[in-house]
């Protein structure tokens, strides 16, 4: 039997026995960082062309996660736990999240990490939370001025690279 390692933390993945309903693919789970993965290659262009995510209701999801988890979003909470576990000796005050969506990661990181500054660059204008230590730029990262970002200690991006046409150029821009 072929084994897979988590692309986030390199731990061995556990086969869940469940299949992803969109891609009809086996789901794998990482018990270390609490992430789920599909370990098969898929052409996602059809998925994104149909905009499946537009049918998702964030209002319903917020209520669900608060009711069952006590947090806005269990995935954001897992990311925060992973981050805290692997950066225990470092203090990060200025966060930049590229593709921050509706701000669920911010809500959890703000609760546990108390950043002085948190910037979200998100092209979808439907998302824009108003908080004292949060700035939203409803723009593509590639079109955002460096000077507007200021000092950044940590850059995060989740589920972003599959939307980028020229990944090398994008990562070079992030590195700057």
Secondary structure, 3 states (H helix, E strand, C coil): CCCCECCCCCCECEEEEEEECCCCEEEEEECCCCEEEECCCCCCHHHHHCCHHHHCCHHHHHHHHHHHHCCCCHHHHHHHHHHHHHCCCCCCCEEEEECCCCCHHHHHHHHHHCCCEEEEECCCCCCCCCCCCEEEECCCHHHCCHHHHCCCCEEEECCCHHHCCCHHHHHHHHHC
